[in-house]
Amino acid sequence: MIKGNIKTSGFTLAKRKELTGDDFYDVKTIGNLSVAIVCDGVGSADYGAEAAKRTTEYLINNFKIRPKSWSIEKSIKTFVTSINAILYQESQINYERSELITTLAIVVIEGHRLYGANVGDSRVYIHRDNLLNQISVDHAMDEKGYENVLTQAIGIDKDVEIHYFENTIQEKDKILLCSDGLYNIMSEEKLEENISLDACRLVKKASSLVHDNLPDDTTAVVIEILKIDEREILKRQALPIPEVLKEGEVIDGYLLEKSLIQNKRTWACKKKHKRYVLKFAPLEAENDITMLDLFVKEAWNAKRLKANYFPKAVIPKNRTKRYYVMQYLDGESLEAYIQKKQLSVDDSVELAKTLLAMGAYLVKQDLVHGDIKPHNIMVLKDSEGNLKFKIIDFGNITEIFSTNSKAGTPSFLSPQRFQGEAISETSEIFSIGVTLYLALTKKYPYGEIEPFTNPYFKEAQKPSKYNNNIPNWLESIILRAIAISPDKRYEHYSEMLYEIQKPEKVKPYFNENSSIIERDPVLFYRIGFTLMSILNIILLMLLLK
């Protein structure tokens, strides 16, 4: 399974010809964490398999609900101590001896850091630069002949000794978690030779070495680091967030000249006679991990999304404060522009093409902008005086089909977004349609919607009512884009872009309440003519009687 920057695989085989064994494993992605667990139920205990499964599920479920303020170390140690106490006490009550017993190997990956622990003799290895290193510690006796006798296990005693470890991971690292069934058959040299295999082939390779007659249950989980998550590296940088920023202040060589927004976190500045924009993290990010995550994600998106629709952005390597740098755009927002005058039809077509191309670019990366509106669009002029547009505000860019995203401004949200539906191409197309309607008419199609309200949508007025320069084909495109029902709206950016580029292909759009004369005047007059002819014939026949 490939999830983000990590590829994982897991596999288990029961010993000999048995259908089920005492081992249990799981690998889960939980938020920004990757959690892998291998448990080996102790065979001498009657309920080892149950202990292995319950320990794995308990740890996974608790990582799903762990307090965000807890460190990974605290989480691992607390959860392991807790499941140990649960299994030990339950055994004493039900069996008057320890029966729910299992070993444990757990690894948690966050960004470029690996956190792990083991209890018993299930192991964790890291393979790097063609070398395999064990980073867990076996809790087993050293005496010859007693190597498989455990000194520690989950559920064996009321107290548990946890071996905890951390490491920095690198691109192309491989992490192996396994039960003793694997390494008792395959030496470290053999494991080193075969770790490039996925878990399934690795376990089957071990089985083939003993003619598919495994002496013990054998389990492996292999984690391959495809790429380090840069967001986690950025988040962990110890950078202060300036509380007060003042005009004339110099930060890392950037001279702050003018605050661009009211909260004074975005500044126009100058460095070596060139102009830039500096965006600083909000003060709340100092103590609020969610706010910090959002800002880091914003900066990371600004840096990596390299397309003509966006201003260029960088995150300086040697910065001393938490901010990122953007290209300075010499223009004004579309919001400010349309306060003075409506956008022309030609410029509106150019705007539509830009927004749709931007949307298509983002969706290829499974993203959407999330807050398309005139405030987030800059109006620039090229060398010939033609209007060009760039989209700003990386803070709301989110994964497509996200249902928990709060991105967006009420007046530009589709009716379905108010009902909690996932953000999608069609909901973004609605925002594009509202933006075009507003730019051409200076009016909102469904009125200006206040935050925290549940609006009622009724059919919008035709934009040509407020601007008679709008051609019929463009009006139909806008009305289809802002249709209340998603079934009547464009489903994909490409569909709307095709009609913008080929006006002659655009079919007239009519709402459900349109009369037949509006929908098809030719058909209306044809039916009318037919009815009148029939009526005249009837009258003529009556007169001839």
SVG drawing of the C-alpha trace seen along z (x, -y; Angstrom):
<svg xmlns="http://www.w3.org/2000/svg" viewBox="-76 -53 102 82">
<polyline fill="none" stroke="black" stroke-width="0.4" points="0.0,0.0 1.3,-3.4 0.1,-6.3 1.7,-9.7 5.5,-9.3 5.5,-5.8 5.0,-2.4 3.9,0.4 3.3,4.1 2.5,6.8 2.1,10.5 1.8,13.5 2.0,17.2 1.0,19.8 3.4,22.5 3.4,25.9 0.0,26.7 -2.1,24.7 -4.7,22.3 -4.3,19.6 -1.5,18.5 -0.8,16.5 0.8,13.5 -1.1,10.3 -0.1,7.1 -1.6,3.9 -0.4,0.8 -2.5,-2.4 -2.2,-6.0 -3.7,-8.2 -3.6,-11.9 0.0,-12.7 1.2,-9.5 2.0,-6.1 1.6,-3.4 2.9,0.2 2.6,2.9 3.6,6.6 2.5,8.8 3.5,12.4 1.1,14.1 3.1,16.3 2.5,19.9 2.8,21.3 -0.2,19.2 -3.7,20.4 -4.8,17.0 -1.7,15.6 -3.5,15.0 -6.2,13.0 -3.6,10.9 -1.8,10.2 -4.9,9.1 -6.3,7.0 -2.9,5.3 -2.7,4.3 -6.2,3.0 -6.0,1.2 -2.9,-0.7 -4.3,-1.6 -7.6,-2.8 -5.9,-4.9 -3.6,-6.6 -6.8,-7.6 -8.0,-9.5 -4.8,-10.6 -4.6,-14.1 -2.8,-16.3 -0.8,-17.9 0.8,-14.5 4.2,-13.7 4.6,-10.5 6.9,-9.1 4.3,-9.8 1.5,-8.3 3.5,-5.0 4.5,-4.6 1.1,-5.4 -0.9,-3.2 1.5,-0.2 1.5,-0.5 -2.3,-0.7 -2.9,2.4 -0.4,4.4 -2.4,3.6 -5.7,4.5 -4.5,7.9 -2.7,8.7 -5.6,7.9 -8.1,9.7 -5.9,12.8 -5.7,12.8 -9.4,12.4 -10.4,15.0 -7.6,17.6 -5.7,16.7 -2.5,16.7 -1.1,14.8 -2.6,16.2 -3.2,13.1 0.5,12.6 2.1,11.2 5.3,9.6 5.1,6.2 7.0,4.2 5.6,0.8 6.8,-2.0 5.3,-5.5 6.5,-7.7 5.9,-11.4 7.8,-13.5 11.5,-12.6 11.3,-11.0 10.8,-7.4 9.5,-6.6 9.2,-3.0 9.2,-0.6 9.3,3.1 8.4,5.5 9.7,9.1 11.6,10.4 9.7,9.1 12.2,6.9 12.5,3.6 15.3,3.1 16.4,0.2 18.0,0.8 20.1,-2.1 23.0,-2.3 22.9,1.5 23.3,2.1 20.7,3.7 20.7,2.5 18.5,3.8 17.1,0.8 15.0,2.9 16.3,4.8 15.4,8.5 13.9,9.1 15.1,12.7 17.5,14.7 21.2,14.7 22.0,18.1 22.7,20.7 19.6,22.9 17.3,20.3 17.4,17.7 13.7,18.0 12.7,17.6 11.2,14.0 12.1,11.7 9.4,9.2 6.1,9.4 2.8,7.6 0.4,9.1 3.0,11.3 3.3,9.0 1.5,6.0 4.5,3.8 6.1,3.7 9.6,2.7 9.3,0.9 12.4,0.4 11.7,-3.0 13.8,-4.3 13.8,-7.2 15.7,-7.7 15.8,-10.1 14.7,-8.4 16.0,-9.2 14.7,-8.8 15.0,-5.1 15.2,-3.8 13.4,-0.5 12.0,0.4 11.3,4.0 9.1,5.2 9.0,8.9 8.3,11.8 11.0,14.2 9.6,16.7 11.3,14.7 14.7,14.0 15.1,17.5 15.0,18.8 16.7,15.9 20.0,14.6 20.7,10.8 22.7,11.4 19.8,13.1 17.4,10.4 19.7,7.8 19.8,9.6 16.0,9.9 14.6,6.8 14.0,5.3 11.1,7.7 7.7,6.8 6.5,8.4 4.6,11.2 7.6,12.3 9.9,12.0 7.9,14.3 7.3,16.8 11.1,16.7 11.6,17.7 9.0,20.4 10.8,21.8 14.0,22.2 12.3,24.8 10.4,26.4 7.2,24.6 7.0,26.2 7.5,23.2 8.4,24.1 6.8,21.0 4.3,18.3 6.1,15.9 5.1,12.2 6.7,9.2 5.8,5.6 8.0,3.7 7.9,-0.1 9.7,-1.9 10.4,-5.6 9.8,-7.0 10.2,-10.6 10.5,-12.6 7.4,-14.7 8.8,-18.2 5.8,-19.6 6.9,-17.8 10.4,-19.1 9.1,-22.6 6.8,-22.3 9.6,-21.1 11.9,-24.0 12.4,-26.1 11.4,-29.4 9.8,-32.2 6.7,-34.0 7.1,-37.8 4.4,-39.3 4.5,-42.8 5.7,-43.8 6.4,-47.5 7.0,-49.5 10.7,-50.0 11.7,-46.8 14.3,-44.6 13.9,-40.9 16.6,-38.7 17.4,-41.6 13.8,-42.3 12.7,-45.9 9.0,-46.0 7.4,-48.8 3.6,-48.4 1.1,-46.0 -1.2,-44.6 -4.0,-43.3 -5.5,-44.5 -3.9,-41.9 -0.4,-43.0 0.8,-39.5 1.3,-40.1 3.8,-42.8 5.1,-44.4 8.8,-44.7 12.1,-45.3 15.4,-43.6 18.3,-44.6 16.1,-47.0 13.6,-44.2 10.0,-44.1 8.5,-41.0 5.6,-40.0 6.3,-38.4 3.6,-36.4 4.1,-35.6 2.4,-32.8 -0.5,-34.0 0.3,-34.5 -2.0,-31.7 0.3,-29.2 2.8,-29.6 0.6,-27.5 -2.0,-26.0 -0.7,-23.0 -3.7,-23.1 -3.0,-26.7 0.7,-25.8 -0.2,-22.9 -2.4,-25.1 0.3,-27.7 3.0,-25.2 0.7,-23.6 0.0,-27.0 3.7,-27.8 4.5,-24.4 1.7,-24.7 2.9,-28.2 6.4,-26.9 5.6,-23.7 2.7,-24.9 4.7,-26.3 2.3,-27.5 1.6,-30.8 -1.7,-31.1 0.0,-31.7 2.7,-34.1 6.1,-32.5 7.0,-31.7 10.0,-30.4 10.7,-29.4 14.2,-30.8 16.5,-28.1 18.2,-30.5 15.2,-32.4 15.1,-33.4 11.4,-33.8 8.4,-31.8 7.3,-33.3 7.5,-32.7 8.2,-35.0 6.1,-35.6 6.5,-37.5 5.2,-41.0 2.4,-41.6 2.0,-45.1 -1.8,-45.3 -5.0,-45.3 -7.5,-42.7 -10.4,-41.9 -12.6,-42.9 -11.1,-46.4 -11.2,-46.6 -15.0,-45.8 -15.8,-48.3 -14.8,-50.9 -16.3,-49.2 -17.6,-46.0 -15.3,-43.6 -15.6,-43.5 -16.9,-40.4 -13.5,-39.7 -11.7,-40.1 -14.3,-37.9 -13.6,-35.2 -9.9,-35.5 -10.7,-35.3 -12.8,-32.2 -10.0,-30.5 -7.5,-31.3 -9.6,-30.0 -10.6,-26.8 -7.0,-26.1 -5.9,-26.7 -8.6,-24.3 -7.5,-21.6 -3.9,-22.0 -4.7,-21.6 -7.1,-18.6 -4.2,-16.7 -2.6,-16.8 -5.8,-15.9 -6.3,-19.5 -8.8,-22.3 -8.3,-26.0 -11.2,-26.1 -11.8,-29.9 -12.2,-31.3 -13.5,-34.8 -12.6,-38.3 -10.6,-39.1 -8.2,-36.3 -7.6,-37.2 -5.1,-39.8 -5.7,-42.0 -2.5,-42.8 -1.7,-44.4 0.7,-43.0 3.0,-45.1 0.1,-45.7 -2.3,-46.8 -4.4,-43.6 -5.7,-42.3 -4.2,-39.2 -5.1,-37.4 -3.2,-35.6 -4.8,-33.6 -3.5,-34.2 -4.2,-32.8 -2.7,-29.3 -4.2,-29.0 -7.4,-27.3 -6.0,-24.8 -7.1,-21.4 -7.6,-17.8 -10.4,-17.2 -13.4,-15.4 -12.5,-16.6 -15.6,-16.7 -14.0,-18.4 -12.6,-21.4 -13.9,-24.8 -12.5,-26.4 -14.5,-29.0 -16.6,-32.2 -20.4,-31.8 -21.5,-33.9 -19.4,-31.7 -20.3,-28.3 -22.5,-25.9 -25.8,-24.9 -24.4,-21.4 -21.4,-22.7 -23.8,-24.1 -25.1,-20.6 -21.7,-19.2 -21.0,-17.6 -17.4,-17.1 -15.6,-19.9 -15.3,-18.9 -14.8,-20.1 -18.5,-21.0 -18.5,-23.0 -15.4,-24.9 -17.2,-25.5 -20.0,-27.1 -17.5,-29.5 -16.1,-30.3 -19.6,-31.0 -20.4,-33.3 -17.1,-35.2 -17.9,-35.7 -21.5,-36.8 -20.2,-39.3 -17.4,-40.6 -19.8,-41.3 -22.8,-42.7 -21.4,-43.8 -24.2,-41.7 -24.3,-38.3 -26.5,-35.8 -28.0,-34.6 -27.4,-37.7 -24.6,-38.3 -24.7,-35.4 -23.6,-36.0 -21.4,-33.5 -23.0,-30.9 -26.3,-31.1 -28.2,-28.4 -29.3,-30.2 -32.3,-29.4 -31.4,-29.3 -33.9,-30.3 -33.3,-30.7 -30.9,-33.5 -31.7,-36.4 -30.1,-36.4 -26.9,-38.4 -28.0,-40.2 -30.6,-41.9 -27.8,-44.0 -25.4,-44.1 -26.9,-43.9 -23.5,-43.5 -23.3,-39.9 -23.9,-37.6 -26.4,-34.8 -23.7,-32.1 -21.7,-33.5 -24.9,-34.0 -25.8,-30.3 -22.4,-29.2 -22.6,-31.3 -26.1,-30.1 -25.1,-26.5 -22.1,-27.0 -24.2,-28.4 -27.1,-26.0 -28.6,-25.1 -28.8,-21.4 -25.4,-19.8 -27.1,-17.6 -27.5,-20.8 -24.0,-22.1 -20.8,-21.3 -19.2,-18.2 -15.6,-18.9 -13.5,-22.0 -12.8,-20.7 -16.5,-20.8 -16.9,-24.5 -13.6,-25.4 -14.6,-23.7 -17.7,-25.9 -15.8,-29.0 -13.4,-28.3 -16.2,-27.3 -19.2,-29.7 -20.9,-28.3 -21.3,-24.9 -23.1,-26.4 -26.7,-25.3 -29.1,-27.8 -29.6,-27.3 -33.1,-27.5 -34.2,-27.0 -37.0,-24.7 -39.6,-27.4 -38.9,-28.8 -42.0,-28.9 -42.0,-27.0 -41.6,-30.3 -38.4,-31.0 -37.1,-27.4 -38.0,-27.0 -39.8,-29.9 -39.8,-28.1 -41.6,-25.1 -44.0,-27.5 -45.0,-29.2 -45.2,-25.9 -47.6,-24.5 -49.6,-27.7 -49.8,-27.7 -50.9,-24.1 -53.6,-24.7 -54.8,-27.8 -55.0,-25.8 -57.0,-23.0 -59.3,-25.6 -59.9,-27.4 -60.7,-24.1 -63.3,-23.2 -64.9,-26.7 -65.0,-26.4 -66.7,-23.0 -69.3,-24.4 -70.1,-27.3 -70.5,-24.9 -73.2,-22.8"/>
</svg>
